[in-house]
């Protein structure tokens, strides 16, 4: 499966990608499997080649906060591999996934200096995305945050159809709530509001966006 735009391997040359695959071993997980656990100490990274995962953390009250959704081409767990600190998130497969487990990732970086610079750029982009989401939580209402997340999914996974942009939604409403920093009830209300405006149509783990520009305006 081709890497998604902006993910780690989309930035590598074929030779760099081949060398990274050669440095690891392939592995598969079923849907719902825990790939990495927050707080664990381990130094391997996962290069995701098929499927999507969610990266999440839990508050002291036990509420799950979804921090990111990653797809093919993503590098998972690189920060712990580099600094030796415990895992900062739990990574769970949203569908059956496959990837390459690389144990000596720092050794690979030592041999491929250009990739180390690219990794710095990728980590910086993740930090900027985290900052952007923090601003959204303070500036947008729940409907605006839900609209923003749906736009992100449409841009990354959307398939154009006669009815609009169809997104095979890998998230449950509970997970979408965790991704928007809202309750499940608030997310349900937001989705209903967007449906009533004619912007979207929802079904089981899917969304059809009828008016992408209208959704963008509501997200502002």
N, C-alpha and C positions, 0 to 999 in steps of 0.2 A: 504494500500500500504506500502511495506517495506521501511524503511528509506534508503537514499543513503549513501554509505560509507563515513565516515568523517563528516556527518551532526550530529546535536546535539543528537537526540534520538538514533542514532546508538551506542552512548557511554554509554547509560543508561541501568540499569538492568530493567527487566520487572516490578518489583515493583515500581521503580522510575518513569517509564513511566506511569504506571497506576495512580500513585499519581498526576502526572502532568496533565493528562487528567481530573482527578477528580477535580482539582483546577480551571478548566475553563469551557467554554461552546462551543459547536461546532458552526461553521458558514461557509457559502459558499459564493463565489464570482464568477461572470461570467468573461469570458475572457475580458481583457481590463479594468477591474475595478481598481480604485485607492484604495489600501489597507491602505497605510499610506502616509502622505504628508510631505515633507521636511519643517521644520520650525514649525510644529505643536507641542504642548506640551501635551503629554498624557503618561500614565504609564503602558499601557497594552502591552503584548507581544503576538505574534502569533506563535503557533507551527504548521507548515505546514504539513499536512498529505496527501494531494493529489495535483498534479499539480505543475507548476513552476512559479516563479515570477522573475522580474528583479528589482534590486535596483539601482536607478539612481539619479543623481543630475544635475542641470542646471547651466551653466556658466552665467556670467553677460550679455552675448550677446544672451542668450536663447538656446544655443546649449546643447542638452542632452548628458550627459556622463554616460554610463552604467558602474556601478562599480562591479556588481556581478549578477550571475544567481543562484537562490536557488531552491532546489527541496524538495521532501518529506523527513521529518525528520529535516528540518531546523528550527532554532529558529530565529525569526525576531523581531527586535525592542528592544533587550535586553539592549542596552546601555542607551537608554532614560529611561527605567524602573529602571535602577540601579542608575543613577546619576541625573535624573530629568531634564536633558537638552532637548532642542527641538530636534525633529527628524532630523537626519543628511542626510537622503535620502528619496526619494519617492519610494514606493514599488507598483508595478503594476503587475497584473496577466497576464501572457503570454498565459494562457489557463484557462479553468474552474478550480478553486481550492477549497480546503476545508481545514479547520484547527481548532485548538482549541484556543480560545481567553482566555488568563489568565490575570486577573486583578492584583492579589496580587502575582506577581512573586517573589518579594523579600521575602515574607512570606514563599513561597515554598523553596527557597534557605536556609532560616534559619533552616528549618526542615530537610534539606538534604544537610549536609555539604560536602559530597563527590561530589555532583553535582556542588556546587559552585566552587570547584577546577577544575572540568572538564570544566566549563564555562570559567574560566581564561585561560585554555589551548586553548579553541576554539577561544577566542578573540585574543590571541597571534597569532594563526595560520592565522586569518584574517588580522592582521597587517603585518605579513610576506608576505602574498599574495599581499597586496597592495604595499609593497616595491618592490616585484618582478615585478609587472606590471609597476611601475614607471621606473625601470631599463630597461624593454623591450621597453618602449616608446623612450628612448634615444639611445638604442643600436641596435634595429631592424628596418628594413624598414616596410612599410605597409604590404607587402606580408608576411613577417616573422611574424608580429603580428597576421594577419588573420590566418595563418597556426597554430600558437600557440593556438588561441582560438578554432579552429576546433578540434585540438587534445584534448583540455580540454573537449569539448562537446562529442567527441567520447569516451573518457575514462569514462565519467560519464553516458552518455545516449546511447552509441553506441550499435547497434544490428548487430551481425555478420551474413552476408549473403554470397551467392556464389560470388557476385560481389565485396564484400569488407565489410567495416563497414558502416552501414546505420545509419544516425542520423536524427531523426525527428526534424528539426531545429525550435525552438520556436521563433526565432528572424527574423524580417524583415532585409533587407539590411541596412536600416537607423539605426536600433538598433545594428546590428553588427558593423556598423561604429562607433556608440557611445561607443561600448565596446572595440574597437581597437584604439580609439583616432584619427580617420581619417575621411575624407569626404566620402560620399556615392560613389562618382565617383572613388575615390582611392580604395575603397573596391571592387567595381565592376571590376576594372582593375586587382586587386590582385586575385580575384576569377577566372577571365579569364586566368590569367597567370598559376594558379594552374591546371585549366582544360586543357590548352594547353600542359602542361607537363605530362598529363595523371594521375595526382595524385588524382583528385577528379572529381565527376560528380554532377551537381547541378540541383535542380528542385524547385518547389514551396514549400518553407519552409522545404526543406530536402536537405541533402548532403550525397553522397555515397563516402567514402574514399577508393580508389582502392589500394593505396600504403601508408600505415600508416608510415612505416619507411622512405620512401622518403619524406613524409610531415614533419616528425620530423627533417630530415636533412635540409629542407628548412627553418624550424623555427629557426634554430640556427644562 
